[in-house]
Amino acid sequence: MVRPTQLLHPQREPAPVRPAATVLLLRDTPQGIEVLMTRRSMTASFAPGAYVFPGGGVDALDAAAHAQASRRETQSDLHLTQAIAAIRESFEELGILLARREDGTMANANDIAALDRKAPFAPQCAARGLSLAASEVFVLAHWITDRDLPRRFDVPFLVARMPEGQAPVADETEQFEPVWVRPLDALARHRAGQFFIIFPTIRTLERLQDFASVEAVLQACAATEQPLWTSCPRAGLLAGKEARYMEHETAYGELAMVCPDGQIVHALDWQSEQPTPLLRNVMRLTAPNPGVMTGPGTNSYLVGDPHTGYIAIDPGPADAEHIDRLWRAAGGQIRMIVCTHSHPDHSPGARPLQALCEPRPPILGLPSAPTARKASEFTPDRALHDLERLVLDAGMPSGEGNHTLQVLHTPGHAANHLCLVLLEDGLLFSGDHILNGSTTVIDPPDGDMTAYLDSLDRLRAACETHQIGFILPAHGYVLGDAADAIGRLKAHRLKREARIIAAMREQPEGTLDDWVASAYDDVPPRMWPVAARSLLAHIERLRALEPGNSRQ
């Protein structure tokens, strides 16, 4: 875990969350699903003027009304309470009554007219013999309000079919202007500035577009009785404006590390002119070499502080301006230069950077193997050893203030690839072994797929041993939930391998190009020549695993 002393921004306690429930009332049309939305009051304390789904807080009477509601066998007490709250709120706000009469028919206009929206809900339903249709309300998603907001809610987004014969009538106090809208149209109107919706609503509408019918939505939710997704978004600054992200999006992990309590202060714009502070002891400077293979550019990192000096990780290509910026960002106090591997966007800058420093720091890493391509030849001043520790000593007998990088040899992307663990803060500098936004290329003969997968296993084990929470890759933003990210990466590789096996079985006489077109049909064709190298690495691995074969 990151030491609190290394955080850039003062810690603070986010506002507590309150339980709430929201319901998406859906109906089928010839043009697709429509969802009922209403506009919140312009004086509302939360999201004033936004178009939302009906809903509100969960209260004690909702939990006390279980006996008055229908229930699925697999529906938990919590989900039942939330469903009752959503039914109550949809009635109070829009006059929609998800309840059934004693004969099993849905409540009608007479039932609705007989109930007072401002009086206790469940007792009124009981007096008319109405059973709350909680068994027909399903959990779609689980949202927790962003940490930066002063009012926060823990809220399931529920779904239910709109009762036939009922029409929404807004209470004109909390909700106004009920409207039926297709998710696609709501999003288009929002982009045009005509339909204000907030981030969770946007993301929910985006997911809803994937369903062809109300029944398909309900079946997907009923399959597990668990939310299809759960999110507590985070926000940063992009082009000077707030931008929010869910957990699966590339910027989320970086925001979690830099601003764990939700402060909206971290700039996410990719640029090469200035270092990007990530922690007090970690800076990133991205080389000006963006491209198909490098993404926004190669990330160089400086680990340390002005008191201990710095270790420079992956100085990048031999770009004079980038090297000068790296040297200036460290105030010239570079004690060691470490290259995670010898590829031409990582190691060539080491000698020019070393020449700027006085005294000259050693260049450390592993020498390129004979299998490396000519452009990737690299010889360090000293070869690092697996599990070796590189220490920036703060001079305290207790070791407080030290910055210690442990070396892990992780062949696979390259034979001489290594990763580094910042032990005091649980950070993994992954070089090209793990990237954010893409998967690394495994290019034989220097690349080896079995070695790559084995190295992933080793890194995942290191996450537990060293409590690694974040991965700092050579390309892309910081990744969070390090162990899970590595697990997903390995699962992705094995899933791709299964597709390769299937392609080879379907086309036993096929060529490498044939198999790439089949196994990588979800990848743009312009990337197939690169994908072919990783496909070849998978083939070599599979052949080595065949009975009677042994790896050399």
CORCORBEL-V946681 format. One record per run of one state. SS is the DSSP state (H for helix, E for strand, - for the rest). FROM is the first residue (numbers start at 1). LEN is the number of residues. If there is no record, write none. Layout:
SS;FROM;LEN
SS;FROM;LEN
This chain:
-;1;3
H;4;3
-;7;10
E;17;13
-;30;2
E;32;9
-;41;10
E;51;2
-;53;2
E;55;3
-;58;2
H;60;4
-;64;2
H;66;3
E;69;1
-;70;7
H;77;18
-;95;4
E;99;2
-;101;5
E;106;1
-;107;2
H;109;6
-;115;6
H;121;7
-;128;3
E;131;2
-;133;1
H;134;3
-;137;1
E;138;7
-;145;7
E;152;10
-;162;13
E;175;7
-;182;1
H;183;9
-;192;7
H;199;10
-;209;5
H;214;9
-;223;6
E;229;3
-;232;2
E;234;5
-;239;2
E;241;5
-;246;6
H;252;7
-;259;8
E;267;1
-;268;8
E;276;4
-;280;2
E;282;5
-;287;4
E;291;1
-;292;3
E;295;1
-;296;3
E;299;7
-;306;3
E;309;5
-;314;6
H;320;10
-;330;4
E;334;5
-;339;10
H;349;8
-;357;5
E;362;4
-;366;8
H;374;3
-;377;5
E;382;2
-;384;5
E;389;4
-;393;10
E;403;7
-;410;8
E;418;5
-;423;4
E;427;5
-;432;17
H;449;18
-;467;3
E;470;4
-;474;5
E;479;1
-;480;2
H;482;25
-;507;5
H;512;8
-;520;5
H;525;21
-;546;7
